[in-house]
Amino acid sequence: MTKIISTHSYRGGTGKSNVTANLAASLALRGYRVGIVDTDIQSPGIHTLFHVDLNTVTHTLNNYLWGYCSIQDTVLDITDGVTGPDGAPSISGPGKVFLIPSSIKTGDIARIVKEMYDVESLNRGFMEFCKTMELDYLLIDTHPGVNEETLLSIAISDTLLLILRPDIQDYQGTAVTLELARKLEVPQLFLVVNKALETFDFQDLSQRIFSNYRTPVAAVLPLSTDLIQIGSTGLIRTLHPDHQFTKAIEAIVDSIE
């Protein structure tokens, strides 16, 4: 059975896609077959972390949702896009990473916003993706906030990772999303604090957030200049395997496993 993990945040800019991509790499390095679906259809971007040029891609999630192709037609094997400091692929064992990207064409994004799509079709696509590619894990990179697609992703998840920053607006929005997730009876809930200043006491911050939400904190991720320098052109998990951020990503994977 494929384990479905949704990464979500109430607000944009939390680093959700970056966390998702690095989690996928960590799982693949442990030998798992991992699929990613970029359901942030209004502002897709996770493909850049794996060096995918969408101008060369024939079919995207948009095409599937409009009935132009099968879900298999949209799947990209991006295993070789998980590269190390020397630019060579990092995954040499049985692990694999597959991606279903969303279109970055302005016309496609405008059409999705205007016409929307059948959410049940998206659900069927998830299940077919898991079965066809024999996935151990499916990671769903969601759109920030709460909408019908987000509720579906949360409802079918085995694990929900809620990404938040140490910021009052994120705190309030996360409380709303947690309440929804509990009503939808998600089996496993984790909070991931991102962009914490390195001067913070991470253990104290983690304890305070746990006390407020009564939800396990899987990791506190630092706000790092190394991530800014990478600029979404790669994965810190493989570019800097000994980094504090990388160790925190590994801690999240340990919790998921």
ZAMARGU-4260 file (C-alpha; in steps of 0.2 Angstrom, whole numbers, plus 5000, padded with zeros to 4 digits):
<rodrens>
0) 5000/5000/5000 | 5006/5017/4996 | 5007/5029/5010 | 5000/5046/5005 | 5008/5062/5013
5) 5001/5079/5010 | 5012/5094/5014 | 5002/5110/5017 | 5003/5127/5024 | 4989/5140/5028
10) 4999/5154/5019 | 5011/5155/5005 | 5030/5157/5006 | 5032/5145/5020 | 5044/5134/5010
15) 5032/5120/5008 | 5038/5115/4991 | 5056/5115/4996 | 5052/5104/5011 | 5042/5092/5000
20) 5056/5090/4987 | 5069/5087/5000 | 5058/5074/5009 | 5056/5065/4992 | 5075/5064/4990
25) 5077/5058/5007 | 5065/5044/5005 | 5072/5039/4988 | 5089/5038/4996 | 5082/5026/5008
30) 5077/5015/4994 | 5059/5020/4992 | 5049/5023/4976 | 5042/5041/4978 | 5029/5050/4968
35) 5026/5069/4969 | 5011/5078/4963 | 5011/5097/4961 | 4993/5102/4965 | 4998/5120/4968
40) 4990/5122/4950 | 4989/5141/4952 | 5007/5144/4956 | 5017/5128/4952 | 5036/5127/4955
45) 5042/5111/4963 | 5049/5105/4946 | 5063/5118/4947 | 5071/5109/4962 | 5074/5094/4951
50) 5080/5104/4935 | 5064/5100/4925 | 5062/5112/4910 | 5043/5112/4908 | 5045/5119/4891
55) 5050/5102/4885 | 5036/5093/4894 | 5021/5087/4883 | 5008/5083/4896 | 5005/5091/4913
60) 4992/5088/4927 | 4982/5101/4919 | 4980/5091/4903 | 4975/5076/4913 | 4961/5086/4922
65) 4954/5092/4906 | 4954/5074/4899 | 4967/5076/4886 | 4978/5062/4892 | 4980/5048/4904
70) 4988/5051/4921 | 5003/5040/4915 | 5006/5052/4901 | 5010/5066/4914 | 5023/5056/4924
75) 5041/5061/4924 | 5055/5050/4931 | 5066/5064/4939 | 5077/5052/4949 | 5093/5059/4940
80) 5087/5077/4945 | 5092/5073/4963 | 5110/5078/4961 | 5125/5081/4973 | 5138/5094/4975
85) 5147/5088/4959 | 5131/5089/4949 | 5130/5070/4947 | 5114/5060/4951 | 5114/5055/4970
90) 5102/5040/4969 | 5110/5024/4963 | 5100/5011/4973 | 5082/5005/4971 | 5075/5022/4975
95) 5065/5032/4962 | 5057/5049/4961 | 5043/5053/4950 | 5034/5069/4947 | 5017/5075/4940
100) 5020/5093/4936 | 5007/5107/4934 | 5008/5119/4919 | 5017/5136/4920 | 5009/5142/4905
105) 4999/5158/4909 | 4984/5152/4898 | 4983/5135/4907 | 4984/5144/4924 | 4970/5156/4919
110) 4959/5142/4913 | 4961/5132/4929 | 4957/5147/4939 | 4941/5152/4928 | 4934/5134/4925
115) 4941/5124/4939 | 4941/5105/4937 | 4933/5089/4944 | 4941/5085/4960 | 4936/5067/4960
120) 4946/5065/4944 | 4961/5072/4953 | 4958/5058/4966 | 4957/5045/4953 | 4973/5051/4946
125) 4982/5050/4963 | 4976/5032/4965 | 4981/5027/4947 | 4998/5035/4949 | 5001/5025/4965
130) 4996/5009/4957 | 5005/5011/4940 | 5022/5017/4947 | 5021/5005/4962 | 5024/5019/4974
135) 5029/5017/4992 | 5025/5035/4995 | 5015/5048/4987 | 5019/5066/4992 | 5006/5079/4988
140) 5012/5097/4987 | 4996/5107/4990 | 4990/5125/4986 | 4991/5136/5002 | 4975/5140/5011
145) 4959/5130/5011 | 4949/5125/4996 | 4941/5109/4989 | 4957/5102/4981 | 4966/5105/4998
150) 4952/5096/5008 | 4952/5081/4996 | 4971/5080/4998 | 4970/5081/5017 | 4955/5068/5018
155) 4965/5054/5008 | 4981/5057/5017 | 4989/5045/5029 | 5000/5059/5035 | 4998/5078/5035
160) 5013/5089/5037 | 5008/5107/5041 | 5022/5119/5038 | 5022/5135/5047 | 5034/5149/5051
165) 5036/5157/5069 | 5024/5171/5064 | 5007/5175/5072 | 4998/5175/5055 | 5004/5157/5052
170) 5000/5152/5070 | 4982/5157/5068 | 4980/5149/5051 | 4988/5133/5056 | 4975/5132/5070
175) 4961/5132/5057 | 4969/5119/5046 | 4972/5108/5061 | 4954/5108/5066 | 4949/5103/5049
180) 4962/5089/5048 | 4955/5082/5065 | 4938/5083/5058 | 4943/5073/5043 | 4952/5061/5055
185) 4969/5061/5047 | 4979/5046/5055 | 4995/5055/5057 | 4998/5074/5060 | 5014/5083/5061
190) 5019/5101/5062 | 5035/5107/5054 | 5042/5124/5059 | 5052/5132/5045 | 5062/5148/5043
195) 5067/5149/5061 | 5081/5161/5065 | 5097/5151/5070 | 5098/5162/5086 | 5081/5154/5092
200) 5081/5140/5105 | 5074/5127/5094 | 5070/5115/5108 | 5060/5129/5117 | 5051/5134/5101
205) 5046/5116/5097 | 5039/5114/5115 | 5029/5130/5115 | 5021/5126/5098 | 5017/5108/5104
210) 5009/5115/5120 | 4999/5127/5109 | 4993/5114/5097 | 4994/5098/5106 | 5002/5091/5089
215) 5019/5083/5088 | 5033/5095/5080 | 5042/5084/5068 | 5056/5096/5066 | 5061/5115/5067
220) 5070/5120/5051 | 5082/5134/5051 | 5082/5150/5040 | 5098/5147/5031 | 5108/5158/5019
225) 5114/5142/5011 | 5096/5139/5005 | 5095/5156/4998 | 5111/5154/4989 | 5104/5138/4981
230) 5089/5148/4975 | 5078/5133/4971 | 5091/5126/4959 | 5094/5110/4968 | 5091/5101/4985
235) 5100/5105/5001 | 5098/5087/5006 | 5110/5081/4993 | 5120/5097/4990 | 5124/5099/5009
240) 5121/5081/5017 | 5128/5087/5034 | 5118/5103/5035 | 5107/5107/5050 | 5092/5108/5038
245) 5097/5091/5030 | 5097/5083/5048 | 5080/5091/5051 | 5073/5083/5035 | 5080/5066/5040
250) 5071/5068/5057 | 5054/5071/5048 | 5057/5056/5037 | 5061/5046/5053 | 5044/5052/5060
255) 5035/5047/5044 | 5043/5030/5044
</rodrens>
